[in-house]
Amino acid sequence: MTGSRPPRGLALAAIVLAVAIPLVGCTSSPEPSPSPASVALSTDAPPFSSTSTTAEALAHFDEVNAATVAANARPGGRAVVDALVAAGFDKSTMQVTADTTSIGRDADSVQFSVLWGQDCLIGQVSGAGYSSQTAPVLGTGACLVGSTRAIDW
């Protein structure tokens, strides 16, 4: 039978395997979050303080978050907030979205922000990794649009 197609069941099995193999070892249970003390920062970073420029603050924000994600690829919002606080950011200026959806599933991504003067340092952790940007503060005085969770710990 030259030139014939493989049986439909065999083709379907190949597709299922192609999708399933990359998922081997993946679980939806959260890993323990690193404690802020376990997130190592570079000693080459410029000094960081409440008077740092937005660019300097973003560099520090990125360094902290990259270290947090290196310790746990999908840290929850609390781990991110705790690491930022340990690194010198003011918790009262932060916002974070929920770690779970309204039906209790892990959120696809967690967004978080720090209000820095009239600017916002905004970060996101998702299956694609960590990303960040700066943006002007919203007219509401907040950085994130939509629902955020209370940072009450």
MDAnalysis code that builds the backbone (N, CA, C; Angstrom):
import MDAnalysis as mda
import numpy as np

u = mda.Universe.empty(459, n_residues=153, atom_resindex=np.repeat(np.arange(153), 3), trajectory=True)
u.add_TopologyAttr("name", ["N", "CA", "C"] * 153)
u.add_TopologyAttr("resid", np.arange(1, 154))
u.add_TopologyAttr("resname", ["MET", "THR", "GLY", "SER", "ARG", "PRO", "PRO", "ARG", "GLY", "LEU", "ALA", "LEU", "ALA", "ALA", "ILE", "VAL", "LEU", "ALA", "VAL", "ALA", "ILE", "PRO", "LEU", "VAL", "GLY", "CYS", "THR", "SER", "SER", "PRO", "GLU", "PRO", "SER", "PRO", "SER", "PRO", "ALA", "SER", "VAL", "ALA", "LEU", "SER", "THR", "ASP", "ALA", "PRO", "PRO", "PHE", "SER", "SER", "THR", "SER", "THR", "THR", "ALA", "GLU", "ALA", "LEU", "ALA", "HIS", "PHE", "ASP", "GLU", "VAL", "ASN", "ALA", "ALA", "THR", "VAL", "ALA", "ALA", "ASN", "ALA", "ARG", "PRO", "GLY", "GLY", "ARG", "ALA", "VAL", "VAL", "ASP", "ALA", "LEU", "VAL", "ALA", "ALA", "GLY", "PHE", "ASP", "LYS", "SER", "THR", "MET", "GLN", "VAL", "THR", "ALA", "ASP", "THR", "THR", "SER", "ILE", "GLY", "ARG", "ASP", "ALA", "ASP", "SER", "VAL", "GLN", "PHE", "SER", "VAL", "LEU", "TRP", "GLY", "GLN", "ASP", "CYS", "LEU", "ILE", "GLY", "GLN", "VAL", "SER", "GLY", "ALA", "GLY", "TYR", "SER", "SER", "GLN", "THR", "ALA", "PRO", "VAL", "LEU", "GLY", "THR", "GLY", "ALA", "CYS", "LEU", "VAL", "GLY", "SER", "THR", "ARG", "ALA", "ILE", "ASP", "TRP"])
u.atoms.positions = np.array([
    [0.829, -1.186, 0.000],
    [0.000, 0.000, 0.000],
    [0.866, 1.238, 0.000],
    [1.464, 1.556, -1.044],
    [2.255, 2.768, -1.105],
    [1.353, 3.963, -1.305],
    [1.706, 5.059, -0.639],
    [0.958, 6.293, -0.795],
    [-0.319, 6.345, 0.025],
    [-0.613, 5.318, 0.818],
    [-1.840, 5.366, 1.610],
    [-1.597, 6.066, 2.944],
    [-2.663, 6.574, 3.515],
    [-2.576, 7.268, 4.803],
    [-2.612, 6.242, 5.927],
    [-2.024, 6.592, 7.096],
    [-2.087, 5.669, 8.227],
    [-3.528, 5.599, 8.733],
    [-3.878, 4.508, 9.394],
    [-5.232, 4.397, 9.938],
    [-5.552, 5.589, 10.839],
    [-6.808, 6.000, 10.847],
    [-7.244, 7.181, 11.609],
    [-6.880, 7.061, 13.086],
    [-7.038, 5.901, 13.681],
    [-6.719, 5.691, 15.094],
    [-5.247, 5.932, 15.378],
    [-4.373, 5.521, 14.447],
    [-2.935, 5.716, 14.627],
    [-2.584, 7.197, 14.556],
    [-3.202, 7.923, 13.651],
    [-2.961, 9.362, 13.543],
    [-3.430, 10.080, 14.800],
    [-4.585, 9.696, 15.335],
    [-5.105, 10.300, 16.551],
    [-4.184, 10.014, 17.729],
    [-3.678, 8.807, 17.820],
    [-2.759, 8.438, 18.902],
    [-1.485, 9.274, 18.822],
    [-0.989, 9.510, 17.623],
    [0.221, 10.325, 17.455],
    [-0.013, 11.753, 17.922],
    [-1.186, 12.302, 17.636],
    [-1.509, 13.665, 18.071],
    [-1.597, 13.727, 19.589],
    [-2.264, 12.758, 20.197],
    [-2.390, 12.731, 21.661],
    [-1.015, 12.652, 22.310],
    [-0.141, 11.786, 21.778],
    [1.211, 11.680, 22.332],
    [1.992, 12.978, 22.158],
    [1.844, 13.619, 21.029],
    [2.572, 14.874, 20.791],
    [2.157, 15.949, 21.778],
    [0.905, 15.933, 22.189],
    [0.421, 16.918, 23.158],
    [0.758, 16.485, 24.577],
    [0.642, 15.205, 24.893],
    [0.798, 14.722, 26.259],
    [2.244, 14.655, 26.717],
    [3.171, 14.297, 25.855],
    [4.559, 14.117, 26.270],
    [5.158, 15.379, 26.884],
    [4.960, 16.576, 26.319],
    [5.533, 17.751, 26.970],
    [4.928, 18.031, 28.344],
    [3.765, 17.465, 28.634],
    [3.101, 17.720, 29.912],
    [3.488, 16.730, 30.995],
    [4.262, 15.712, 30.675],
    [4.655, 14.724, 31.669],
    [5.400, 15.427, 32.796],
    [5.000, 15.159, 34.008],
    [5.646, 15.761, 35.166],
    [5.016, 17.067, 35.596],
    [4.100, 17.615, 34.814],
    [3.432, 18.854, 35.202],
    [2.326, 18.534, 36.190],
    [2.184, 19.371, 37.182],
    [1.089, 19.224, 38.129],
    [0.474, 20.579, 38.350],
    [-0.735, 20.578, 38.852],
    [-1.376, 21.850, 39.143],
    [-1.238, 22.220, 40.605],
    [-0.609, 21.367, 41.409],
    [-0.449, 21.719, 42.811],
    [0.684, 22.720, 42.950],
    [0.473, 23.752, 43.773],
    [1.493, 24.787, 43.904],
    [2.709, 24.281, 44.653],
    [3.865, 24.775, 44.241],
    [5.091, 24.456, 44.942],
    [5.252, 25.421, 46.104],
    [6.000, 25.019, 47.129],
    [6.219, 25.953, 48.225],
    [6.902, 27.218, 47.709],
    [6.494, 28.342, 48.209],
    [7.079, 29.615, 47.796],
    [8.379, 29.842, 48.537],
    [9.345, 30.462, 47.869],
    [10.593, 30.744, 48.561],
    [10.356, 31.824, 49.599],
    [11.073, 31.716, 50.699],
    [10.986, 32.801, 51.670],
    [11.815, 33.957, 51.140],
    [11.509, 35.183, 51.530],
    [12.278, 36.317, 51.026],
    [13.772, 36.163, 51.266],
    [14.154, 35.510, 52.349],
    [15.573, 35.342, 52.643],
    [16.251, 34.420, 51.643],
    [15.457, 33.546, 50.961],
    [16.069, 32.609, 50.025],
    [16.228, 33.192, 48.626],
    [15.793, 34.414, 48.407],
    [15.909, 35.057, 47.107],
    [17.192, 35.877, 47.102],
    [18.179, 35.406, 46.351],
    [19.478, 36.069, 46.326],
    [19.508, 37.177, 45.284],
    [20.000, 38.333, 45.670],
    [20.117, 39.464, 44.758],
    [21.574, 39.733, 44.448],
    [21.820, 40.326, 43.313],
    [23.166, 40.661, 42.888],
    [23.756, 41.745, 43.778],
    [25.037, 41.620, 44.059],
    [25.701, 42.666, 44.834],
    [26.198, 43.782, 43.919],
    [26.063, 43.596, 42.595],
    [26.497, 44.606, 41.630],
    [25.414, 45.642, 41.337],
    [24.225, 45.460, 41.895],
    [23.111, 46.358, 41.605],
    [23.381, 47.743, 42.203],
    [22.903, 48.794, 41.520],
    [23.080, 50.132, 42.083],
    [22.301, 50.243, 43.385],
    [22.699, 51.144, 44.255],
    [21.978, 51.299, 45.516],
    [20.501, 51.610, 45.248],
    [19.650, 51.068, 46.081],
    [18.222, 51.270, 45.938],
    [17.701, 51.954, 47.195],
    [16.890, 52.983, 46.992],
    [16.268, 53.668, 48.126],
    [14.959, 54.291, 47.665],
    [14.255, 54.889, 48.582],
    [12.974, 55.527, 48.252],
    [13.156, 56.726, 47.329],
    [14.376, 57.189, 47.145],
    [14.638, 58.308, 46.235],
    [15.179, 57.857, 44.885],
    [15.223, 56.549, 44.651],
    [15.692, 56.038, 43.362],
    [14.767, 56.509, 42.246],
    [15.319, 56.679, 41.066],
    [14.505, 57.039, 39.902],
    [13.610, 55.855, 39.529],
    [12.646, 56.106, 38.678],
    [11.774, 55.022, 38.215],
    [12.599, 53.948, 37.511],
    [13.566, 54.357, 36.708],
    [14.408, 53.378, 35.999],
    [15.214, 52.533, 36.991],
    [15.757, 53.155, 38.028],
    [16.515, 52.417, 39.041],
    [15.587, 51.486, 39.830],
    [14.401, 51.982, 40.167],
    [13.441, 51.161, 40.901],
    [12.998, 49.971, 40.056],
    [12.771, 50.192, 38.758],
    [12.382, 49.095, 37.879],
    [13.491, 48.051, 37.793],
    [14.734, 48.486, 37.719],
    [15.854, 47.539, 37.665],
    [15.888, 46.683, 38.929],
    [15.674, 47.300, 40.081],
    [15.649, 46.565, 41.347],
    [14.433, 45.637, 41.401],
    [13.269, 46.130, 40.999],
    [12.022, 45.368, 40.921],
    [12.245, 44.124, 40.059],
    [12.846, 44.310, 38.885],
    [13.116, 43.191, 37.974],
    [14.079, 42.186, 38.585],
    [15.100, 42.682, 39.251],
    [16.086, 41.786, 39.848],
    [15.438, 40.931, 40.939],
    [14.644, 41.561, 41.784],
    [13.960, 40.835, 42.857],
    [13.015, 39.796, 42.271],
    [12.212, 40.201, 41.304],
    [11.232, 39.283, 40.722],
    [11.884, 38.169, 39.926],
    [12.954, 38.455, 39.225],
    [13.670, 37.407, 38.483],
    [14.240, 36.371, 39.453],
    [14.764, 36.823, 40.582],
    [15.293, 35.896, 41.583],
    [14.168, 35.071, 42.206],
    [13.023, 35.691, 42.439],
    [11.872, 34.980, 42.998],
    [11.397, 33.902, 42.031],
    [11.305, 34.242, 40.758],
    [10.865, 33.283, 39.742],
    [11.922, 32.196, 39.526],
    [13.193, 32.526, 39.667],
    [14.251, 31.514, 39.538],
    [14.135, 30.480, 40.664],
    [13.691, 30.918, 41.840],
    [13.530, 30.007, 42.968],
    [12.250, 29.177, 42.861],
    [11.235, 29.708, 42.174],
    [9.952, 29.022, 41.994],
    [9.314, 29.605, 40.741],
    [9.229, 28.821, 39.688],
    [8.763, 29.329, 38.389],
    [7.370, 29.939, 38.441],
    [6.517, 29.511, 39.345],
    [5.159, 30.048, 39.452],
    [4.872, 30.464, 40.895],
    [5.577, 31.471, 41.406],
    [5.320, 31.889, 42.785],
    [3.942, 32.527, 42.897],
    [3.324, 32.380, 44.017],
    [2.059, 33.042, 44.254],
    [2.288, 34.518, 44.543],
    [1.205, 35.253, 44.568],
    [1.285, 36.684, 44.834],
    [1.936, 37.009, 46.165],
    [1.661, 36.202, 47.174],
    [2.242, 36.474, 48.492],
    [3.772, 36.355, 48.445],
    [4.286, 35.354, 47.767],
    [5.741, 35.187, 47.677],
    [6.372, 36.378, 46.977],
    [5.730, 36.873, 45.928],
    [6.248, 38.033, 45.197],
    [6.225, 39.265, 46.097],
    [5.092, 39.515, 46.739],
    [4.971, 40.684, 47.623],
    [5.992, 40.606, 48.755],
    [6.099, 39.445, 49.394],
    [7.045, 39.294, 50.498],
    [8.484, 39.539, 50.056],
    [8.848, 39.055, 48.873],
    [10.207, 39.281, 48.365],
    [10.446, 40.761, 48.079],
    [9.452, 41.434, 47.510],
    [9.591, 42.875, 47.229],
    [9.713, 43.677, 48.524],
    [8.945, 43.316, 49.539],
    [9.029, 43.999, 50.832],
    [10.412, 43.783, 51.439],
    [10.891, 42.546, 51.401],
    [12.220, 42.236, 51.947],
    [13.318, 43.000, 51.215],
    [13.060, 43.348, 49.955],
    [14.048, 44.069, 49.139],
    [13.903, 45.587, 49.247],
    [12.981, 46.056, 50.095],
    [12.908, 47.486, 50.347],
    [11.723, 48.228, 49.776],
    [10.810, 47.547, 49.100],
    [9.623, 48.217, 48.575],
    [8.563, 48.309, 49.673],
    [7.755, 49.346, 49.627],
    [6.721, 49.608, 50.622],
    [5.458, 48.816, 50.288],
    [5.078, 47.905, 51.183],
    [3.904, 47.050, 50.958],
    [2.633, 47.870, 50.748],
    [2.524, 49.014, 51.395],
    [1.296, 49.807, 51.281],
    [1.100, 50.405, 49.893],
    [2.123, 50.362, 49.044],
    [2.025, 50.890, 47.678],
    [1.816, 49.794, 46.640],
    [1.587, 48.568, 47.107],
    [1.497, 47.417, 46.202],
    [0.060, 46.985, 45.949],
    [-0.120, 46.340, 44.805],
    [-1.352, 45.655, 44.438],
    [-0.963, 44.298, 43.880],
    [-1.843, 43.320, 44.029],
    [-1.600, 41.986, 43.483],
    [-2.938, 41.353, 43.141],
    [-2.961, 40.600, 42.045],
    [-4.180, 39.892, 41.662],
    [-4.221, 38.542, 42.372],
    [-5.365, 37.892, 42.294],
    [-5.568, 36.602, 42.961],
    [-4.739, 35.501, 42.309],
    [-4.378, 34.514, 43.134],
    [-3.641, 33.342, 42.655],
    [-4.565, 32.302, 42.044],
    [-5.868, 32.406, 42.349],
    [-6.828, 31.426, 41.862],
    [-7.991, 32.124, 41.172],
    [-8.659, 31.374, 40.331],
    [-9.836, 31.895, 39.639],
    [-11.054, 31.827, 40.562],
    [-12.163, 32.334, 40.094],
    [-13.388, 32.333, 40.892],
    [-13.916, 30.925, 41.151],
    [-13.448, 29.943, 40.401],
    [-13.878, 28.555, 40.646],
    [-12.764, 27.723, 41.280],
    [-11.745, 28.405, 41.819],
    [-10.716, 27.720, 42.586],
    [-9.566, 27.108, 41.818],
    [-9.444, 27.398, 40.562],
    [-8.316, 26.876, 39.771],
    [-7.153, 27.859, 39.833],
    [-5.942, 27.352, 39.596],
    [-4.778, 28.241, 39.551],
    [-4.964, 29.274, 38.451],
    [-4.677, 30.518, 38.758],
    [-4.761, 31.582, 37.756],
    [-3.675, 31.366, 36.707],
    [-3.959, 31.728, 35.472],
    [-2.970, 31.611, 34.399],
    [-1.789, 32.541, 34.631],
    [-2.057, 33.661, 35.283],
    [-0.984, 34.603, 35.585],
    [-1.341, 35.385, 36.846],
    [-0.317, 35.930, 37.459],
    [-0.494, 36.810, 38.612],
    [0.186, 38.129, 38.257],
    [-0.558, 39.220, 38.399],
    [0.001, 40.543, 38.153],
    [0.191, 41.236, 39.494],
    [1.174, 42.107, 39.547],
    [1.466, 42.822, 40.784],
    [2.086, 44.151, 40.414],
    [1.982, 45.093, 41.326],
    [2.506, 46.425, 41.018],
    [2.997, 47.116, 42.279],
    [3.846, 48.105, 42.055],
    [4.315, 49.007, 43.089],
    [4.123, 50.416, 42.552],
    [3.425, 51.243, 43.308],
    [3.276, 52.651, 42.950],
    [4.591, 53.342, 43.297],
    [5.198, 53.988, 42.302],
    [6.500, 54.629, 42.487],
    [6.371, 56.079, 42.041],
    [6.036, 56.967, 42.965],
    [5.800, 58.364, 42.603],
    [4.562, 58.453, 41.735],
    [4.717, 58.981, 40.530],
    [3.609, 59.059, 39.577],
    [3.660, 57.937, 38.545],
    [4.509, 56.948, 38.802],
    [4.668, 55.815, 37.898],
    [4.300, 54.520, 38.601],
    [4.059, 53.518, 37.811],
    [3.763, 52.181, 38.324],
    [4.803, 51.205, 37.785],
    [5.332, 50.393, 38.676],
    [6.166, 49.264, 38.287],
    [5.211, 48.074, 38.253],
    [5.047, 47.474, 37.104],
    [4.055, 46.411, 36.933],
    [4.769, 45.142, 36.487],
    [4.473, 44.050, 37.181],
    [5.065, 42.763, 36.844],
    [3.995, 41.710, 36.649],
    [4.370, 40.662, 35.942],
    [3.466, 39.538, 35.710],
    [4.274, 38.254, 35.678],
    [3.746, 37.233, 36.341],
    [4.329, 35.900, 36.283],
    [3.265, 34.981, 35.694],
    [3.658, 34.247, 34.657],
    [2.738, 33.312, 34.006],
    [3.539, 32.112, 33.524],
    [2.879, 31.230, 32.829],
    [3.570, 30.088, 32.251],
    [4.673, 30.498, 31.291],
    [4.582, 31.716, 30.758],
    [5.599, 32.220, 29.839],
    [6.782, 32.833, 30.585],
    [6.718, 32.914, 31.912],
    [7.805, 33.487, 32.702],
    [7.436, 34.825, 33.301],
    [8.442, 35.642, 33.531],
    [8.271, 36.949, 34.157],
    [8.404, 38.051, 33.115],
    [7.562, 39.065, 33.238],
    [7.695, 40.251, 32.389],
    [7.310, 41.462, 33.224],
    [7.767, 42.640, 32.779],
    [7.460, 43.864, 33.522],
    [7.395, 45.054, 32.592],
    [6.877, 46.136, 33.134],
    [6.841, 47.399, 32.415],
    [6.573, 48.507, 33.424],
    [6.756, 49.734, 32.987],
    [6.320, 50.878, 33.780],
    [5.151, 51.516, 33.042],
    [4.315, 52.185, 33.808],
    [3.157, 52.878, 33.236],
    [2.803, 54.025, 34.167],
    [2.150, 55.042, 33.644],
    [1.707, 56.130, 34.524],
    [0.629, 55.614, 35.481],
    [0.573, 56.200, 36.660],
    [-0.471, 55.839, 37.614],
    [-1.832, 56.167, 36.997],
    [-2.820, 55.330, 37.275],
    [-4.165, 55.538, 36.750],
    [-4.838, 56.717, 37.452],
    [-5.886, 57.225, 36.863],
    [-6.640, 58.318, 37.458],
    [-7.215, 57.961, 38.824],
    [-7.375, 56.672, 39.084],
    [-7.888, 56.206, 40.371],
    [-6.825, 56.220, 41.465],
    [-5.558, 56.463, 41.051],
    [-4.456, 56.400, 42.005],
    [-3.867, 55.008, 42.124],
    [-4.429, 54.058, 41.395],
    [-3.968, 52.667, 41.427],
    [-3.110, 52.370, 40.197],
    [-2.526, 51.188, 40.200],
    [-1.708, 50.755, 39.062],
    [-2.377, 49.666, 38.239],
    [-3.149, 48.798, 38.872],
    [-3.786, 47.686, 38.183],
    [-5.267, 47.961, 37.987],
    [-5.782, 47.554, 36.836],
    [-7.207, 47.682, 36.527],
    [-7.888, 46.377, 36.937],
    [-9.065, 46.469, 37.472],
    [-9.822, 45.278, 37.812],
    [-9.638, 44.868, 39.256],
    [-10.020, 43.632, 39.539],
    [-10.006, 43.130, 40.906],
    [-8.582, 42.803, 41.359],
    [-8.288, 43.208, 42.569],
    [-7.030, 42.835, 43.215],
    [-7.373, 42.284, 44.584],
    [-6.431, 41.574, 45.176],
    [-6.697, 41.008, 46.504],
    [-6.068, 41.876, 47.576],
    [-6.620, 41.798, 48.759],
    [-6.076, 42.559, 49.887],
    [-4.707, 42.014, 50.260],
    [-3.782, 42.894, 50.509],
    [-2.463, 42.498, 51.004],
    [-2.527, 42.754, 52.516],
    [-3.059, 41.757, 53.225],
    [-3.349, 41.934, 54.638],
    [-2.531, 41.012, 55.540],
    [-1.375, 40.640, 55.092],
    [-0.503, 39.803, 55.908],
    [0.728, 40.586, 56.306],
])
